[in-house]
């Protein structure tokens, strides 16, 4: 008698991974796509249309008056859902290139927050890059296997986005943009603690990680339909680049935000003096690009004394200006922001005058591995008046390890000690420890606003410190020297003009 083999159910994540892998393998055969920088955007907009059609179908069931933003024959169900009799070959290419995408770009809404305006913005710079209509049909058929009506598939797709974005970062090379690990996002959101009725902004939102985490943090406290609608409108993002914008919009849609409030723009693109009370927000949570440089036109939007090409410095000024009185911020910054002098020192001086920079969490080496070895820090401040002292918390690496790696990343549970030490919103019961210490403002002023301070409670025996840590300090010292040389070069260039 033949032995029966037990059938093991396929998990939603395994199923989706298999579908995406097959679709990408198919796309590798198309001559119009060159690497993941082409394949991932192509796959992203197809997934977007499939997901959006699923959302609209569900709304039609629950709301008889609902009108689809995308009309026939441009809905996914009209042109993509039939794997046997649907368009293929040149017919499919002609439809997608000459009818579908132009139609989506030209959608116009009839009022504020009309979803047609959202779709038009998403597809403004989206193009089909596949040359074979037969291969495109194969990819469409694979995407069609993803069932966005399933909550399991929705959560799995949101998780998959993170891995897809990491691959995008690997394919793009060093562009100064490091997608924030989910444990860091979750920790920052929990400590800043956005609440119902507060406006939350990420001015460099990328794919929407901080926005999604903020929504999930606040939603358990929602008690009415009106509060839920208000929450979706209060969580906002700005993103400069088209692909992260597309992925961020889809990420919010997958998390049941029917009309995502993400603007495709450069948050640094308007003079900070033009920021009005109506533009200000209660909470900012963000990880702006490291090491990027902005053109002179963007630099001119900031006060002359604090103009710089460095993107991180400009975002730090923007965040300070855009917060309402009493507003709160959590922001990721590289070590260069802590030790920077010259223009950097003036920016920090202004920040400490206007805001209470109450906490700096120093992250261990490798948290952003493999994207960068640059040490990073989390700054938490409130627009409640002048800083009197700064508390530092040095997050230790796991016991027995020197740093984090791509295969052994930071886990959220490793923030537990810091959260216990934080002592809630008041922060009054904090105590110094092996990992925590405080520095009065007078000491910072005397030190030229250098915030890159060593933990005085940690043994500093060079013979027992890990080589990676010593190397990181050497790199940091090199960066400090380069920063000084840059300032000197700027001064000399100014004299030449």
C-alpha positions in Angstrom: 0.0 0.0 0.0 1.4 3.3 -1.1 2.3 5.7 1.7 0.4 9.0 1.8 2.4 12.2 1.9 1.1 14.8 4.2 0.3 18.1 2.5 1.8 21.1 4.2 -0.3 24.3 3.8 1.5 27.1 2.0 1.8 30.2 4.1 0.7 33.5 2.6 4.3 34.8 2.8 5.7 31.7 1.0 2.9 31.9 -1.6 3.5 35.6 -2.3 7.3 35.1 -2.4 6.9 32.4 -5.0 4.6 34.6 -7.1 7.0 37.5 -7.0 10.0 35.4 -7.7 8.3 33.9 -10.8 7.2 37.3 -12.0 10.7 38.7 -11.7 12.2 35.7 -13.4 9.9 36.3 -16.3 10.8 40.0 -16.4 14.5 39.0 -16.7 13.7 37.7 -20.2 12.5 41.1 -21.4 15.0 43.2 -23.3 13.4 46.5 -22.1 14.3 45.9 -18.4 17.9 46.4 -17.1 18.3 45.0 -13.6 16.2 45.5 -10.5 16.1 49.3 -10.9 13.8 48.6 -13.9 12.1 45.4 -12.8 11.0 46.5 -9.3 9.2 49.7 -10.4 7.5 47.8 -13.2 6.3 45.2 -10.7 5.3 47.9 -8.2 2.8 49.7 -10.4 1.2 46.4 -11.5 0.8 45.4 -7.9 -0.6 48.9 -7.2 -3.4 48.5 -9.8 -4.2 45.0 -8.6 -4.4 46.1 -5.0 -6.4 49.2 -5.7 -8.9 47.2 -7.7 -9.3 44.8 -4.8 -10.0 47.7 -2.4 -12.6 49.2 -4.8 -14.4 45.9 -5.2 -14.7 45.6 -1.4 -16.0 49.1 -1.1 -18.6 48.4 -3.7 -19.9 45.6 -1.6 -20.3 47.7 1.6 -21.3 51.0 -0.1 -24.0 50.9 -2.8 -23.3 54.6 -3.6 -19.6 54.0 -4.1 -18.3 55.1 -7.5 -15.0 53.6 -8.7 -12.2 56.1 -9.3 -11.0 54.0 -12.2 -13.7 53.2 -14.7 -14.2 50.4 -17.2 -12.3 49.3 -19.3 -9.3 50.5 -17.2 -10.0 48.6 -14.0 -7.7 45.6 -13.3 -10.7 43.3 -13.5 -11.5 44.5 -17.0 -8.1 44.1 -18.8 -5.9 42.0 -16.6 -8.0 39.4 -14.7 -8.7 36.9 -17.5 -5.5 34.8 -18.0 -6.9 33.0 -21.0 -9.0 35.5 -23.1 -7.3 38.7 -21.9 -5.2 40.9 -24.1 -1.7 39.8 -24.9 1.2 40.5 -27.3 1.1 43.8 -29.3 -2.6 44.3 -28.4 -1.7 44.4 -24.7 1.3 46.6 -25.2 -0.7 49.1 -27.2 -3.5 49.2 -24.6 -1.1 49.7 -21.7 1.1 52.3 -23.4 -1.4 54.3 -25.4 -4.6 54.0 -23.4 -4.3 52.7 -19.8 -1.3 54.8 -18.5 -2.4 58.0 -20.3 -5.9 57.6 -18.9 -4.5 57.1 -15.3 -2.2 60.2 -15.6 -5.1 62.4 -16.8 -7.6 61.5 -14.1 -9.1 64.6 -12.5 -11.0 64.8 -9.2 -14.2 66.8 -8.6 -13.3 67.9 -5.1 -10.8 67.8 -2.2 -9.2 64.4 -1.5 -10.8 62.9 -4.6 -9.0 59.5 -5.2 -8.7 60.2 -8.9 -6.2 63.0 -8.1 -4.3 60.5 -6.0 -4.1 58.0 -8.8 -3.1 60.7 -11.4 -0.3 61.8 -9.1 0.9 58.2 -8.6 1.1 57.6 -12.3 2.4 60.9 -13.4 5.9 59.5 -13.9 5.1 55.8 -14.3 5.9 54.0 -17.5 5.7 50.5 -18.9 9.3 49.5 -19.8 8.6 45.9 -21.0 8.9 45.4 -24.7 7.3 42.0 -25.0 3.5 41.9 -24.7 3.6 38.2 -24.2 6.0 38.4 -21.2 4.0 41.3 -19.8 0.9 39.0 -20.0 2.8 36.4 -18.1 3.8 38.9 -15.4 0.2 40.2 -15.2 -1.1 36.6 -14.7 1.3 36.0 -11.8 0.3 39.3 -10.1 -3.3 38.2 -10.6 -2.6 35.3 -8.2 -2.2 37.7 -5.3 -5.5 38.0 -3.5 -5.6 41.4 -1.9 -9.1 40.6 -0.5 -7.2 38.5 2.1 -6.0 40.3 5.2 -3.1 37.8 5.4 -2.0 38.8 1.8 -2.3 42.5 2.7 0.0 42.2 5.7 2.4 39.9 3.8 2.6 42.3 0.9 3.4 45.2 3.3 6.2 43.0 4.8 7.4 42.1 1.3 7.7 45.8 0.4 10.5 46.2 3.0 12.6 43.4 1.4 11.9 44.8 -2.1 13.0 48.3 -1.0 16.2 46.9 0.5 16.9 45.3 -2.9 16.2 48.7 -4.6 18.8 50.3 -2.2 21.4 47.6 -3.1 20.7 48.0 -6.8 20.9 51.8 -6.7 24.3 51.9 -5.0 25.2 54.6 -2.4 22.7 57.4 -2.8 22.7 58.5 0.9 19.3 57.0 1.5 19.0 54.3 4.1 15.7 52.7 4.6 14.9 52.6 8.3 14.8 49.2 10.1 11.3 48.5 11.4 12.5 48.1 15.0 13.9 51.6 14.9 10.7 53.0 13.5 8.6 51.2 16.0 10.7 52.4 18.9 10.7 56.1 17.8 6.9 56.1 17.2 6.3 54.6 20.7 8.5 57.1 22.4 7.1 60.1 20.6 3.6 58.7 21.1 1.4 60.4 18.5 -2.3 60.6 19.5 -5.7 61.0 18.1 -6.3 64.5 16.7 -2.6 65.3 16.2 -1.1 65.9 12.8 1.9 63.6 12.1 4.3 64.4 9.3 7.3 62.6 7.7 8.9 65.2 5.4 11.1 62.5 3.8 8.7 59.6 4.0 10.1 57.3 1.4 7.8 54.2 1.4 5.8 55.3 4.4 7.3 53.3 7.2 6.9 56.0 9.9 3.4 56.8 8.6 2.2 53.2 8.7 3.6 52.6 12.2 2.0 55.8 13.4 -1.4 54.7 12.1 -1.1 51.3 13.7 0.0 53.0 17.0 -3.0 55.3 17.1 -5.8 53.1 15.6 -6.5 51.0 18.8 -7.6 54.3 20.5 -10.1 55.3 17.7 -13.7 55.1 18.9 -15.7 56.5 16.0 -15.8 56.6 12.2 -15.2 60.4 12.3 -12.0 59.8 14.3 -10.9 57.1 11.9 -11.4 59.5 8.9 -9.6 62.2 10.8 -6.7 59.9 11.6 -6.2 59.0 7.9 -6.1 62.7 7.0 -3.8 63.7 9.9 -1.0 61.2 9.0 0.9 62.9 6.2 4.1 62.5 4.2 6.2 64.2 1.6 8.5 62.3 -0.8 10.7 63.7 -3.5 11.4 60.7 -5.7 8.7 59.0 -7.9 9.4 55.3 -7.0 9.4 55.6 -3.2 6.3 57.8 -3.6 4.5 55.1 -5.6 5.5 52.4 -3.0 4.5 54.7 -0.1 1.1 55.3 -1.6 0.5 51.6 -2.1 1.9 50.8 1.4 -0.8 53.1 2.9 -3.5 51.6 0.7 -2.5 48.2 1.9 -3.0 49.4 5.4 -6.5 50.5 4.7 -6.0 54.2 4.1 -8.4 54.9 1.3 -6.9 58.3 0.4 -3.2 58.5 1.4 -2.0 62.0 2.2 1.5 61.8 0.6 2.6 64.7 -1.5 5.2 64.2 -4.3 7.5 67.1 -3.7 10.8 68.2 -2.1 10.0 69.3 1.5 13.0 71.6 1.3 11.7 73.4 -1.8 10.1 76.4 -0.2 11.6 79.2 2.0 11.3 78.2 5.7 10.2 81.8 6.4 7.0 81.1 4.4 5.9 78.4 6.8 2.7 79.6 8.4 0.7 78.4 11.4 -1.6 76.4 9.2 1.4 74.5 7.8 2.7 73.4 11.2 2.2 70.0 12.7 2.1 68.3 16.1 4.5 65.5 15.5 7.4 64.9 13.1 8.9 61.4 12.7 11.6 61.1 10.0 14.8 59.7 8.7 16.1 62.2 6.2 18.8 61.3 3.6 22.4 61.1 4.9 25.1 62.8 3.0 23.0 64.2 0.2 23.7 67.6 -1.3 21.1 70.1 -2.3 21.4 72.7 -5.1 21.9 76.4 -4.4 18.3 77.2 -5.1 17.2 74.9 -2.3 19.9 76.2 0.0 18.6 79.8 -0.5 15.3 78.7 1.2 17.2 78.8 4.6 18.7 81.7 6.6 22.1 82.8 5.2 23.9 82.1 8.5 22.8 78.4 8.4 22.9 77.6 4.7 24.6 74.4 3.7 24.4 71.8 0.9 24.1 68.9 3.4 20.6 67.5 3.3 20.5 66.3 6.9 21.3 69.8 8.3 18.5 71.4 6.1 16.0 68.9 7.3 16.9 69.5 10.9 16.1 73.2 10.4 12.9 72.4 8.5 11.6 70.1 11.3 12.3 72.7 13.9 10.4 75.4 12.0 7.4 73.2 11.0 6.6 72.0 14.5 3.8 73.8 16.4 4.5 75.1 19.9 4.5 72.0 22.1 5.1 69.8 19.1 7.3 66.7 19.3 10.0 65.2 17.0 11.9 62.0 16.6 14.6 62.1 13.9 17.5 59.9 12.7 20.8 61.6 12.2 24.3 60.5 11.4 27.2 61.2 13.8 28.3 64.1 11.7 25.3 66.1 12.9 26.5 65.6 16.5 30.1 66.7 16.1 29.6 69.3 13.2 30.9 72.8 13.8 30.7 76.0 11.8 27.3 76.1 10.2 26.4 72.9 12.0 27.1 74.4 15.4 24.9 77.4 14.6 22.0 75.1 13.6 22.4 73.1 16.8 22.6 76.3 18.9 19.3 77.5 17.4 17.7 74.1 18.0 18.8 74.1 21.7 17.5 77.7 22.1 14.0 77.0 20.6 13.5 73.4 21.5 14.0 71.0 24.4 16.4 68.3 23.0 15.7 66.0 25.9 17.1 62.7 24.6 19.8 61.3 22.3 19.8 57.6 21.7 23.1 56.4 20.4 22.7 53.3 18.2 25.3 50.6 18.0 27.5 49.9 15.0 25.8 48.1 12.1 22.1 49.0 12.8 21.8 50.2 9.1 24.0 47.4 7.8 24.6 46.7 5.0 23.8 50.2 3.7 26.2 52.2 5.7 28.7 51.8 8.5 28.2 55.5 9.6 27.2 55.6 13.3 23.6 56.9 13.7 21.7 58.5 16.5 18.0 59.2 17.4 17.2 62.7 18.4 14.0 63.4 20.4 13.0 67.0 21.1 9.9 69.1 21.9 9.1 72.7 20.9 8.6 73.8 24.5 11.4 76.2 25.1 15.2 76.1 25.7 17.1 72.9 26.4 18.4 72.7 30.0 20.1 69.3 29.8 20.3 66.4 27.4 20.0 62.8 28.4 22.0 60.3 26.5 21.3 56.6 26.2 23.9 54.3 24.6 22.1 51.2 23.2 24.5 48.3 23.7 24.9 45.6 21.1 23.7 42.1 22.1 25.8 40.3 24.6 28.7 38.4 23.0 28.5 40.4 19.8 30.4 43.5 18.7 27.9 44.9 16.2 24.8 44.2 14.0 25.0 42.7 10.5 22.7 42.1 7.6 22.0 38.6 8.7 21.8 39.4 12.4 19.9 42.7 12.6 18.6 44.8 15.5 15.5 43.4 17.1 12.8 45.6 18.7 13.1 43.7 22.0 16.6 45.2 22.4 15.1 48.6 23.1 13.4 47.2 26.2 16.0 48.5 28.6 15.9 52.0 27.0 12.1 52.1 27.2 12.1 51.1 30.8 14.7 53.8 31.6 12.7 56.4 29.6 10.1 56.7 32.3 7.1 57.8 30.3 6.2 61.2 29.0 7.4 63.1 32.1 10.9 61.5 32.0 11.4 62.8 35.6 12.5 59.5 37.2 15.4 58.8 34.9 18.7 57.7 36.5 22.3 57.5 35.3 23.6 54.0 34.6 26.2 52.1 32.6 24.3 53.1 29.5 22.7 56.5 30.5 24.1 59.9 31.4 23.1 63.5 31.3 24.9 66.7 30.2 23.8 70.2 31.3 23.4 72.9 28.6 26.3 75.0 30.1 28.7 72.2 29.3 27.4 71.9 25.7 27.7 75.6 25.2 31.3 75.7 26.5 32.1 72.8 24.2 30.9 74.7 21.0 27.7 72.7 20.8 29.5 69.4 20.1 26.9 66.8 21.0 29.2 63.8 20.2 30.0 63.0 23.8 31.4 59.8 25.1 29.7 57.7 27.7 31.5 58.7 31.0 30.1 55.6 32.7 31.6 53.1 30.3 35.0 51.6 30.9 37.3 53.0 28.2 40.1 50.4 28.0 41.4 50.5 24.5 42.9 47.0 24.9 39.5 45.5 25.5 37.4 47.5 23.0 36.4 45.8 19.7 38.4 46.7 16.6 35.2 47.7 14.7 34.5 50.3 17.4 38.0 51.7 17.2 37.8 51.8 13.4 34.5 53.7 13.6 36.1 56.3 15.8 39.0 56.7 13.4 36.5 57.1 10.6 34.6 59.7 12.7 37.8 61.6 13.4 38.5 61.6 9.6 35.0 63.0 9.0 35.6 65.7 11.5 38.8 66.8 9.8 37.0 66.7 6.4 34.2 68.8 7.7 36.7 71.5 8.9 38.5 71.4 5.5 35.1 71.9 3.8 34.4 74.9 5.9 37.8 76.4 5.1 37.2 75.7 1.4 33.8 77.5 1.5 35.5 80.5 3.2 38.2 80.6 0.6 35.7 80.2 -2.3 33.7 83.1 -0.8 36.8 85.3 -0.8 37.4 84.4 -4.5 33.9 85.6 -5.4 
